[in-house]
């Protein structure tokens, strides 16, 4: 029997009981839709995290002040103040692939202008920090190396500080008091939004690190050194060279480094690993409904074989072979699962779009997940439809004709 004729006959059999066919497909529809939507949510979350990490800059290596023990007191990670400005200068001078270096200090402080005030993050950086972070300016410019050398009272502010302090007024050239110290605003940064840790990156005042150290914090050591490698493949070599250089400068023996060094790829992997694990877990749970749908298909096909036993006997009596009966019931089962898969894909894509639109959840529909979901749904139909089809093909024609 021709495949086309068999397909027409199988579809005609499915149309005889439309409600039963629809209910049988429901498990496949729900399973495929759930898988598509969950994968889209997971991909969207992962992409958002990767974009936020990329917003930290390109080819970035970060050196943090480590931990030391003095007099039985252990100073923790980032708090020991083991890094110095000279360390940053040595990195820029002695490592050719370190194209930009920015010493960094941080604190929180009350800032104000006229009758407005705001508690915000204050950072001391070098002019190269904005290139390392790939941070554009909405207006104005960065401070200069000369401002760093002279510890000039100038600052660059983020979009949130502009909104909270100046509102609709132009902040350029105005005076911003940081802990009572007046700083002239020379630039406004373009908005970046939330960080991976959920912090507002635009809620910041950035000034020359020398100004922050001398005029705001009163410290002589730095907490972090931001480094930009020349190319992505130079990140690990730069990290290794910085480690060697700092160990030599700090005269470190053994494995007890007084600094910690990480690269951007490590942050990306750490930030995305959790979302990927959750995506796999949720998709695995959603896939269970596909198996349930497959069991439903098997159940209905077995019922169909029983109901159509006499029809099968008549077809065999007029010349149909066992393989023709097997093919017909396999096509019926595969058609059920495939149609359910197509409807489920449409619902899954629609659900992910609605979530993105109304719930403001980032979603990204993967073409690979669509193809795999459809193929899996078709395979479910073949797998769970084979036993009923084989049972139908194995019927004895004489016994089938006698069946009431």
C-alpha positions as CSV (number, residue, x, y, z in Angstrom):
1,X,0.0,0.0,0.0
2,X,1.2,3.5,-0.8
3,X,2.4,5.7,1.9
4,X,0.0,8.5,0.8
5,X,-3.0,6.3,0.9
6,X,-2.0,5.0,4.3
7,X,-1.6,8.5,5.6
8,X,-5.0,9.6,4.3
9,X,-6.6,6.5,6.0
10,X,-4.8,7.3,9.3
11,X,-5.9,10.9,9.3
12,X,-9.5,9.9,8.4
13,X,-9.4,7.5,11.4
14,X,-8.3,10.3,13.7
15,X,-11.0,12.6,12.5
16,X,-13.7,10.1,13.4
17,X,-13.4,11.0,17.1
18,X,-12.1,14.6,17.2
19,X,-12.6,15.0,20.9
20,X,-10.6,11.9,21.8
21,X,-7.9,12.9,19.4
22,X,-7.6,16.4,20.9
23,X,-7.5,15.1,24.4
24,X,-4.8,12.6,23.4
25,X,-2.7,15.4,21.9
26,X,-3.1,17.6,25.0
27,X,-0.3,15.9,27.0
28,X,2.1,16.4,24.0
29,X,0.9,20.0,23.6
30,X,1.5,20.9,27.2
31,X,4.8,19.1,27.3
32,X,6.3,20.8,24.2
33,X,4.9,24.2,25.2
34,X,6.4,23.9,28.7
35,X,9.8,22.9,27.3
36,X,9.9,25.7,24.7
37,X,8.8,28.3,27.3
38,X,11.3,27.1,30.0
39,X,14.2,27.0,27.6
40,X,13.3,30.5,26.3
41,X,13.3,31.8,29.9
42,X,16.5,30.1,30.7
43,X,18.3,31.3,27.6
44,X,17.0,34.8,28.2
45,X,18.2,34.8,31.7
46,X,21.6,33.5,30.7
47,X,21.9,36.0,27.9
48,X,21.0,38.9,30.2
49,X,23.7,37.8,32.7
50,X,26.3,37.5,30.0
51,X,25.4,41.0,28.7
52,X,25.7,42.4,32.2
53,X,29.1,40.7,32.6
54,X,30.1,42.1,29.2
55,X,29.1,45.6,30.5
56,X,31.9,45.3,33.0
57,X,34.3,45.7,30.1
58,X,36.2,43.7,27.5
59,X,39.2,41.4,28.3
60,X,39.1,42.4,32.0
61,X,41.4,41.1,34.7
62,X,40.7,42.1,38.3
63,X,43.3,42.1,41.1
64,X,41.8,42.3,44.6
65,X,43.6,43.0,47.8
66,X,44.0,39.7,49.6
67,X,44.2,38.6,53.2
68,X,47.1,38.8,55.6
69,X,47.6,37.8,59.2
70,X,49.4,40.2,61.6
71,X,49.5,39.8,65.3
72,X,47.1,36.9,65.2
73,X,44.5,39.1,63.4
74,X,43.4,38.0,59.9
75,X,42.3,40.7,57.5
76,X,39.8,39.3,55.0
77,X,39.6,39.3,51.2
78,X,39.6,42.9,49.8
79,X,40.1,44.5,53.2
80,X,43.8,44.0,53.9
81,X,45.0,46.9,51.8
82,X,47.9,44.9,50.4
83,X,47.9,46.6,47.0
84,X,49.6,49.9,46.3
85,X,49.6,52.5,43.5
86,X,53.1,51.4,42.6
87,X,51.8,47.9,41.9
88,X,49.4,49.2,39.3
89,X,52.1,51.4,37.8
90,X,54.4,48.4,37.6
91,X,51.8,46.3,35.8
92,X,51.2,49.0,33.2
93,X,55.0,49.5,32.7
94,X,56.2,45.9,32.7
95,X,53.4,43.9,31.1
96,X,53.0,44.8,27.4
97,X,49.7,43.1,26.9
98,X,48.1,45.1,29.8
99,X,46.9,48.0,27.7
100,X,45.0,49.9,30.4
101,X,45.3,49.8,34.2
102,X,43.1,51.6,36.7
103,X,43.8,51.5,40.5
104,X,40.5,51.6,42.4
105,X,39.3,52.6,45.8
106,X,35.6,52.5,46.9
107,X,33.5,53.9,49.6
108,X,29.9,55.1,50.3
109,X,29.2,58.7,51.1
110,X,26.6,61.4,51.3
111,X,26.7,63.7,48.3
112,X,24.7,66.9,47.8
113,X,24.1,69.9,45.7
114,X,22.1,73.0,46.7
115,X,19.2,71.6,48.8
116,X,19.3,68.0,47.5
117,X,21.4,65.1,48.9
118,X,21.9,61.4,48.1
119,X,23.8,58.5,49.7
120,X,25.7,56.8,46.9
121,X,28.8,54.8,45.9
122,X,32.0,56.8,45.4
123,X,34.8,55.3,43.4
124,X,38.4,56.5,42.8
125,X,39.7,55.5,39.4
126,X,42.1,56.5,36.6
127,X,40.9,57.9,33.3
128,X,41.6,54.5,31.7
129,X,38.8,53.0,33.8
130,X,36.1,54.2,31.4
131,X,37.8,52.4,28.5
132,X,38.3,49.2,30.5
133,X,34.6,49.2,31.4
134,X,33.6,50.3,27.9
135,X,31.5,53.1,29.6
136,X,30.4,55.8,27.3
137,X,29.6,59.4,28.3
138,X,26.1,60.9,27.9
139,X,27.7,64.3,28.1
140,X,30.9,65.9,29.1
141,X,34.3,64.1,29.3
142,X,36.5,62.1,31.7
143,X,39.0,63.7,34.0
144,X,42.6,63.6,32.9
145,X,45.9,62.1,34.0
146,X,46.9,65.6,35.1
147,X,43.8,65.6,37.4
148,X,45.1,62.3,38.9
149,X,48.5,63.7,39.5
150,X,47.2,66.8,41.1
151,X,44.3,65.1,43.0
152,X,42.0,67.6,41.4
153,X,38.5,68.0,42.8
154,X,36.6,66.9,39.7
155,X,34.1,64.1,39.3
156,X,32.0,62.1,36.8
157,X,28.5,61.0,37.9
158,X,26.1,58.3,36.9
159,X,22.5,58.7,35.6
160,X,20.9,57.8,38.9
161,X,22.9,60.5,40.8
162,X,21.9,63.0,38.1
163,X,18.2,62.1,38.6
164,X,18.3,62.2,42.4
165,X,20.4,65.4,42.8
166,X,19.8,67.5,39.7
167,X,16.6,66.3,38.2
168,X,16.0,67.9,34.9
169,X,18.8,70.5,35.4
170,X,22.1,70.2,33.5
171,X,24.7,68.9,36.0
172,X,27.8,69.8,33.9
173,X,30.0,72.4,35.6
174,X,28.0,72.3,38.8
175,X,29.5,71.6,42.2
176,X,28.7,68.3,44.0
177,X,29.7,68.1,47.6
178,X,31.1,64.7,48.6
179,X,31.4,64.4,52.4
180,X,31.4,68.2,52.4
181,X,34.3,68.5,49.8
182,X,33.2,70.4,46.7
183,X,33.9,68.6,43.4
184,X,33.1,70.0,39.9
185,X,31.2,67.7,37.6
186,X,33.0,67.3,34.3
187,X,31.0,64.4,32.8
188,X,27.8,62.3,33.0
189,X,28.0,58.6,32.2
190,X,25.6,56.8,29.9
191,X,23.1,54.6,31.8
192,X,24.1,50.9,32.3
193,X,21.3,49.6,34.5
194,X,21.5,46.8,37.0
195,X,24.6,44.7,37.6
196,X,24.6,40.9,37.9
197,X,24.4,41.2,41.6
198,X,21.3,43.5,41.3
199,X,23.1,46.7,42.1
200,X,22.4,50.0,40.3
201,X,25.6,50.6,38.2
202,X,24.4,54.2,37.5
203,X,24.3,55.1,41.2
204,X,27.9,56.2,41.4
205,X,30.3,59.1,41.6
206,X,33.7,58.5,40.0
207,X,36.7,60.8,40.7
208,X,40.5,60.5,40.3
209,X,41.7,57.8,42.7
210,X,44.2,60.2,44.2
211,X,41.4,62.7,45.0
212,X,39.3,59.9,46.6
213,X,42.3,58.5,48.6
214,X,43.5,61.9,49.9
215,X,40.3,64.1,50.2
216,X,37.6,61.5,50.9
217,X,39.0,58.3,52.4
218,X,42.3,59.3,53.9
219,X,44.0,56.0,52.8
220,X,47.3,55.2,51.1
221,X,46.6,51.7,49.8
222,X,44.2,50.6,47.1
223,X,41.7,47.7,47.1
224,X,41.4,46.7,43.4
225,X,43.4,47.0,40.2
226,X,41.4,46.9,37.0
227,X,43.4,45.6,34.0
228,X,42.4,45.4,30.3
229,X,44.2,42.8,28.2
230,X,45.0,43.6,24.6
231,X,43.0,40.7,23.2
232,X,40.8,37.9,24.6
233,X,43.5,35.3,24.1
234,X,45.9,37.4,26.2
235,X,43.7,37.4,29.3
236,X,45.2,34.2,30.9
237,X,48.8,35.2,30.0
238,X,48.3,38.6,31.5
239,X,46.7,37.0,34.6
240,X,49.8,34.8,35.0
241,X,52.2,37.6,34.4
242,X,50.5,39.8,36.9
243,X,50.6,37.0,39.5
244,X,54.3,36.6,39.0
245,X,55.0,40.3,39.1
246,X,53.0,40.9,42.3
247,X,54.6,37.9,44.0
248,X,58.0,39.4,43.2
249,X,57.1,42.9,44.4
250,X,55.5,41.6,47.6
251,X,58.3,39.2,48.2
252,X,55.9,36.3,48.7
253,X,57.3,32.8,49.4
254,X,55.1,29.7,49.2
255,X,51.4,29.7,48.2
256,X,50.0,32.4,50.6
257,X,49.4,35.2,48.2
258,X,48.3,38.5,49.7
259,X,46.1,39.2,46.6
260,X,43.4,37.5,44.6
261,X,43.2,37.7,40.8
262,X,40.3,36.8,38.6
263,X,39.4,37.3,34.9
264,X,36.1,38.1,33.3
265,X,35.5,34.6,32.0
266,X,35.5,33.3,35.6
267,X,32.8,35.8,36.5
268,X,30.8,34.8,33.5
269,X,31.0,31.1,34.2
270,X,30.1,31.6,37.9
271,X,27.2,33.9,37.1
272,X,25.6,31.7,34.3
273,X,26.2,28.3,35.9
274,X,23.3,28.6,38.3
275,X,20.8,29.8,35.6
276,X,21.9,26.9,33.3
277,X,21.5,24.3,36.1
278,X,18.0,25.6,36.9
279,X,17.1,25.6,33.2
280,X,18.1,22.0,32.8
281,X,16.2,21.1,36.0
282,X,13.0,22.8,34.9
283,X,13.2,21.5,31.3
284,X,13.7,17.9,32.7
285,X,10.5,18.3,34.8
286,X,8.6,19.7,31.9
287,X,9.8,16.8,29.7
288,X,8.0,14.4,32.0
289,X,4.7,15.7,30.6
290,X,5.9,14.5,27.2
291,X,6.3,11.0,28.5
292,X,2.9,11.2,30.1
293,X,1.5,12.3,26.7
294,X,3.2,9.4,25.1
295,X,1.6,7.0,27.5
296,X,-1.7,8.6,26.7
297,X,-1.1,7.9,23.0
298,X,-0.3,4.3,23.7
299,X,-3.4,3.9,25.7
300,X,-5.7,5.4,23.1
301,X,-4.0,3.4,20.3
302,X,-4.6,0.2,22.2
303,X,-8.3,1.2,22.6
304,X,-8.4,2.0,18.9
305,X,-7.0,-1.4,17.9
306,X,-9.6,-3.1,20.0
307,X,-12.4,-1.0,18.5
308,X,-11.3,-1.6,15.0
309,X,-10.4,-5.3,15.2
310,X,-13.1,-6.2,12.7
311,X,-12.0,-3.4,10.3
312,X,-8.4,-4.8,10.5
313,X,-9.7,-8.3,9.7
314,X,-11.6,-7.0,6.6
315,X,-8.5,-5.2,5.3
316,X,-6.4,-8.3,5.7
317,X,-9.0,-10.4,4.0
318,X,-8.9,-8.2,0.9
319,X,-5.1,-8.3,0.7
320,X,-3.6,-5.9,3.2
321,X,-0.4,-7.2,4.7
322,X,0.7,-7.0,8.4
323,X,3.3,-4.3,7.5
324,X,0.4,-2.2,6.0
325,X,-1.5,-2.4,9.3
326,X,1.6,-1.7,11.3
327,X,2.4,1.4,9.1
328,X,-1.2,2.7,9.4
329,X,-1.2,2.7,13.2
330,X,2.3,4.0,13.4
331,X,1.3,6.9,11.2
332,X,-1.7,7.6,13.4
333,X,0.4,7.7,16.5
334,X,3.1,9.8,14.9
335,X,0.5,12.2,13.5
336,X,-1.0,12.6,16.9
337,X,2.3,13.4,18.5
338,X,3.5,15.6,15.6
339,X,0.4,17.7,15.5
340,X,0.6,18.1,19.2
341,X,4.2,19.1,18.9
342,X,3.4,21.8,16.3
343,X,0.6,23.2,18.4
344,X,2.8,23.0,21.5
345,X,5.6,24.9,19.8
346,X,3.3,27.7,18.8
347,X,1.9,27.9,22.3
348,X,5.4,27.8,23.9
349,X,6.7,30.6,21.7
350,X,3.5,32.6,22.4
351,X,3.8,32.0,26.1
352,X,7.5,33.2,26.1
353,X,6.5,36.3,24.2
354,X,3.7,37.1,26.6
355,X,6.0,36.6,29.6
356,X,8.5,38.9,28.1
357,X,5.9,41.5,27.3
358,X,3.8,41.5,30.5
359,X,6.0,40.0,33.2
360,X,9.2,41.8,31.9
361,X,11.1,38.5,32.0
362,X,13.9,38.2,29.5
363,X,13.2,35.3,27.0
364,X,15.0,34.0,24.0
365,X,13.5,31.3,21.9
366,X,16.2,28.9,20.6
367,X,15.6,27.5,17.1
368,X,17.5,24.4,18.3
369,X,15.0,23.9,21.2
370,X,12.1,24.2,18.7
371,X,13.6,21.5,16.3
372,X,14.5,19.2,19.2
373,X,11.1,19.5,20.8
374,X,9.3,18.6,17.5
375,X,11.7,15.7,16.8
376,X,11.2,14.4,20.4
377,X,7.4,14.6,20.2
378,X,7.5,12.7,16.9
379,X,9.8,10.1,18.4
380,X,7.4,9.8,21.4
381,X,4.6,8.9,18.9
382,X,6.7,6.3,17.2
383,X,8.0,4.8,20.5
384,X,4.6,4.6,22.2
385,X,2.7,3.8,19.1
386,X,4.8,0.8,18.0
387,X,3.4,-1.7,20.5
388,X,-0.3,-1.0,19.6
389,X,0.6,-1.0,15.9
390,X,2.5,-4.3,16.2
391,X,-0.4,-5.8,18.1
392,X,-2.8,-4.7,15.3
393,X,-0.5,-6.2,12.6
394,X,-0.2,-9.5,14.5
395,X,-4.0,-10.1,14.6
396,X,-5.2,-13.3,12.9
397,X,-7.6,-12.3,10.0
398,X,-10.1,-15.0,10.7
399,X,-10.3,-14.2,14.5
400,X,-10.5,-10.5,13.6
401,X,-13.5,-11.1,11.3
402,X,-15.2,-13.0,14.0
403,X,-14.6,-10.3,16.6
404,X,-17.8,-8.5,17.8
